Amino acid sequence: MNGSPDFLVQRNKILRLLENTAGRRFVQDNVRSDIRELALKLPSDTSFDPKIALQLIDCYARASSKLPEWSKHLLAMDRRSLEQSSSERVARYRASVLSGERLLDLTGGLGVDDTYLSNTFSEVESLDSDLNVVEMSAYNDGILQIENITRNCDDAENWASYKIDNSTTVYVDPDRRSDSGKRLYSLMECSPPILDWLGELLPKCERLVIKASPMLDLTQIQREVPHLEQIHVVSDSGEIKEIMLILTNGHDDDPEILAVELKEDKVETVSSKDLDPKASFAGSVREENYLFEPAPSILKAGLAERYAASLQLQQAGKNPAFYFSENRVEGGTGRLWKVMDILPLQWKQIRKYLEKEGINRANIVRKYFSESTATILKKLKLKEGDKEYLIFMERPDGSKVCIRAIRVQN
């Protein structure tokens, strides 16, 4: 179905369907239906376009975890704007960090960020060059009864035409794909060219906030972007979703780097300001009883070694991904295992050990390790899963090991 002309997004018809009583009811009644089965029994004589209804049902299925409230309220969306939008959880975090008198969003898109930021700013003005997206966003504002957002169909390049003063936060989410669809990994390549405007824009506003790709290297960011006050590395359920940059005019000190882990019921944050850059590891622990892996945001933020040192852990691997502890690590942001055995990387001996222990299923964990998960499972004649973990790494002395472990709560 994907790629078929019949199912390509037709934004201009989406609002028409949602405003059609019968069309909206059809979508609501079938929102949990299998899209392929539904396509085989579409009604032929209707007052709405059933193919557009299928597109929306497909979007709501895709949005059920990313934008659950939007799916619940049957808000207007299409496939492309859904893919480009922030998740509700990330948007809520952004709103917890940003607040003020006025927000100017230069790349409004579907409006998820605007929706949450409207709760923490007195007024929001949002631009997008696509009239259909602007109309969908305005429709959604009405459904959600949001009255402090102004939507404009305009290019971000016209930012100078809008009110910007020292009470204005400017927000931009540059497009990270080229016209040909190629992924872009540098802010200098993205559109709009926000870095080209810094000299004129930054002195006018209170701060500039840039949503950047999770693929960007933080060293590269700090080299390319001046006046950085904060860098937020945001992870949702263990997956890096974005890097949020906050710039203020005249800020020339090293930026604060925050590793943020968003979970269902809480937010865990580790800040570079709270970590001693000169902290050292505990040295050799007497017993390597537990293995700790800092959360993905901590690793991406480059804070793993300092964070591990603050917990008095010992580096376990050659790279900063795993750390040993003699005692259980309480409250650490990351994954924790109870170490059962540490085996030299000798495949035949490991296979014999596993057979003796009756282990035929295991979860494979590897970082900076040459063998793929599929190769490891094949060599050890294992299936993936169960409570057992096999963690593969290269030790600081260059030796390679397999650690048998069981996941525990920290």
N, C-alpha and C positions, 0 to 999 in steps of 0.2 A: 504493500500500500504506500509506503514512503516513497516519495519521488514521483508518484503518479500525478498527472496534471489535474485529475479530479480532486486530489487531496492537497494541492498546494494552497497556501494561505490566501484567502481572499478577504482582507480586512474590511473592505467596504461593505460586506454583507453580514458581518458578525453582529453589529449593533442592530441591524434590521431584524435579525433572527431573535435576539434577546428581547427586543421590544414587541415581538409577536407572541401573544398569549399562548397559542397552540405550540409554537416552536419552543418557547421556554419550558413549557410543560413536558414536551417530548424529551428535551435534554435532561430535565430533572428526573423524569421517570426512568431514563436509561443511562444515567451517569455512571452506574457500576456495571453496565452490560459489556460483554465482549464485543469489541469494535468490529471484528471480522464477521462474527455471526450476525450482528446488527446490520451490517452492510448488505447482507444477502436478503434481508426482509424489510427494506426501507419502504415506507408508504409512498405511493406514486401520486396520489391526489391530495396535496396539502397546500396550506396557505403560506408555507415556509419552505426554504431550500433544505431538503434532508441531508445533502452532502455537507453543507455548512454545519448542520447539527452534528454530524459525525466528527468533523474537525474539532468542534468545541468539546465533545465528549472525550475525544482523544487527548486534548489539551488538559482537561480536568483530571484525567487519569494520571497524566505525567506530572501534574502540579500537586497531586494529593499529599506528597511528603514535603515538597519544596514550598508550596503556597497553600497550606490546608484551609486557611480561612477564605482565601480567594476562591478555591474550589467549592467550598461550602456555600458561599453566597452567589455562585454562578456569575462571577465578574467577567468582564470582557477581556479576552486575551487571544493571542495566536501563537503558533509554534515558535516563531523566531523571537518575538518579544519575551516569551516565557523563558527560552533558553538564555537570553541575555540578562534577565532580571536577577536581582539579589533574592535569596531565600528570605522567608519571613524571620527566621531566627537571626540571620546575619543583619537584616534591616533593623530588628529590635536592638541588637547590640550597638549598631551605629547610632541609633537615637539615644542610647544610654550614655554615649560619649559626647555627642554634639548637641548643643542647645544655644539659643540666643534670640535676638530680635527678628532677624531676617535671613532667609536662605534663598540663594539663587542657584538653581540646578540647571546646568548648561546642557545636560543630556538626560532628560526626564525619562524617556523610554516608557515602559508600562506603568511606571509610577509607584513601584513598591517602596523604594526608599523615601520618596516624597510623602507617601501615606504615613509612615512611622515618624518621619522627621516633622510632620505637621503637628505632632503632639508635643514637640520640644522647642519649636520655633513659633513666634507669634504670627509670622506670615511666610509663605513659601511661594516663590515664583519659579515656574518650571518651563524649560524650552525643549522642543524636539522638532526636527525638520520634517518629520513624517506626519502629515495631517491625520491620517487614519489612526496612528498611535495616540496622538493628542486627543482625538475624539473618544477613543476607548478609555483613556485615562480619566478624562472629564466625566464620562459616564460612570466609571467606577467610583469617583469622588462623590457623585450624587447618591449612589447606592449606599455608600458607607457614611453618608451625611457629613462629609468633610467640607468645611466652608472657608478655610483660610489658605487654599491653594489656588493660584492663578495659572492657567495653562496657556501657553503661547506656541503657535507653530512658527518656529524661526530657527535659523542656524546658530550654533554656538559661536561662530565667528563674529556674530553681531552683539556680543556681550557688552560692548561699550555703550550700547543704546539703552541699557537697563540701569536702574538705580543700584549703585554699589558705593557703600561708604564704610566707615570703621565699625558699623554694627552688622555688616553683611558677611555671612559665611558663603563662599562660592564652592559648589560641589560639582565634580565632573567625573564621569565614568567613560574614559576614552574607548572607542571601538578597537578591540584587539585582533581584528581580522582585516586583511587588505581587501580591496575590491574583488580580487580573484578568489577570496576565501582562505588565503594563507594566514596562519597564525603569526602574530607579531609579538616579539618578546622584549622590545625596548619601548619605553615611553616616547622616545624621540621619533619613533616610526608611527605611533598611533594617531588616530584622528578623533577629536580635534587636536591640533598641535599645541597642547596646553603649555608645554615648556617654552615655546616661542613667545608666549604672552606674559611670562612671569614678570619681566621688567616693568611692564605697564600695569598689569592686573594686581599683583601682590601688594604694592604700596597702597592701593585704594581700599582693600577689603580687610576685614578683621582676621580672616584666615582663609586658606585655600585647602580643600580636601580632595584628594585624588584617589579613586578606586583603581588599583593596579592589578595586573595578572599575578596569580599565585606562582607562576613560573619564573618571575623576575628574580634575579640575584640581588640580595640586599647590598652587597658591596658595589654592584653596578648602579643601583638606585642612589646610593649616597654619593657616588661619583657624578652622576648626571643631574641630580636634583638639589639645588641650593635651598637654604633656609628651612631645612627639615626640623620640625620640632618633635614629632612623634612618628614612629612606624609601628602599625598594628598588623601583626601576622595572625590572621583569623582562620581558625580551623573549626569545622562543624562535624561532630561525630567522627573525629579522627582523620578528616580529609581537609587539606588546606584549600580554602575557598577564595581568599583574596588577600591582598596586602593593601592596607589603607594608609595613605600618607597624609599627614597634617603639616602644612607649611604656614609659617608666620613671618612677616617681613622683618628683617633684621636679626633673625635667630641664626647665629653662626656657631653655637656650641654643638657638640655631638648630640644626635637625637636620642630620645628615650625610645627603646625598642620593647614592645609588649608582645608576648606570646599569649594568644587568647584561645582557649578551648571552650567551645560552646557545647553544652550538653542539655539533655531534655529538661532537667530541673535546676541547673546552675551554670555559672560561668566561672571558669578558673583562669586566672591571669598571672603571668610571671613577668616582672618588669626588670629591665637592665639596671634601673636605679636601685633596686633592692638587692642586687648581687654584687659582691666584691670582685672587681676585675683581677685582683691579685690573689684570690682564694686558691688554695691548693688542695689536691686530693688527700684522702685519709692515709694514703700509702697502702701497704699490704694489710688487708683485713685478715684476721686470724682464721676465719672460716668463711668460705664463699657460699653462704647459705641462701642468699636471695639475689636475683638478677633484676635490675631496673632499667627500663627503656623510657627516656623522657618523651613526652607527647610530641606529635609531629610539628606543632607550631614552635615548640622550644628548639627542636633541631633546625627547622627552617630559619628561625631567628638568630641562629648562631650562639645561643645561650646555654647549650647543653652542658658544656664542661663547667661553666661557672655555677650552673644550677646544681649539678651533681656534687660539686665541691661544697656547696652550701649545705647539702644533705650529708656530707662526710662519707661519700661513696668512693669506691676504688674503680678506676677505669678497667673495663673488662676486655674491650676490643681495641684493635689498632685505630679504629675510627670512633668518633664520639657518639655512638649509638647505644652502647650497653655499659652498665656499671654494676659492680658487685657490692653487696652489703652483708655484714655479719648478722644484722638484725632486720626485722621487717620494717620497710619504709612506710611510715604512717603519713597519709595525706599527700603523698607526692603526686605531681601532675604527670601521669604517664602510666605505663603498664608494669606490673610486678609479677614475678614468677618465684616459686619455691624451687630451688635447684635440687634435683634428685641425684644426678650424676654428671660428671664432665668426662667426655670420651675423646681421645685423640682422633683426628680425622683419618681413620682407616676403615674404608667402606665395608670390607668383609667382616671385620671384627665388630663394627657397629651393627651389621645385619644379624650376626650371631647373638649379640647382646639383646637385641630387640626380640628375636625369636625366643630366647630363654626367658625373657620377661613377659612373653605373651602379648607383645604390642604389635598389632597389625594395622593400626590407624593412628595418625598423629597430625597435628597442625605444624606446618613448617614456617619458621621465621628466619629470615636472612636479610642482612643489610651489608653492602660492600663485600658481597661474597660472590665468587665467580659462577658457581653452579646455580641453575634455575631451580625453582620449586619442582617443576615437572621432572627434571633430571634427578633430583634428590629422591623423589618418591619412587621413581623407576629403579634407581640403584638399590634402594633399601626395600623394594617390593612392598610398599605401603600404600594404603588408601588415605585420603586426606580427611581429617576431622577427629572427633572425640576430645577427651579432656587432656590427653598427652600433648606436649609441645616439644619439638626438636628445634633448637636454636643454633644456627651455624654462624661462626664468626672467625676472624683472624685475630689472635691475641697480640698484645703489644710487642712481643718478642718474635712475631712472624709465624708462630705455629698456628695451625688451624684446628678447631675443636667443634664437637657437637655436644651441646648441653641439653640433657633431658630435664624437663621442668614441668611444673603444673601451675597454671595461672591462679593467683590469689588476689583478693581485694586489698587495695592500699588506702 
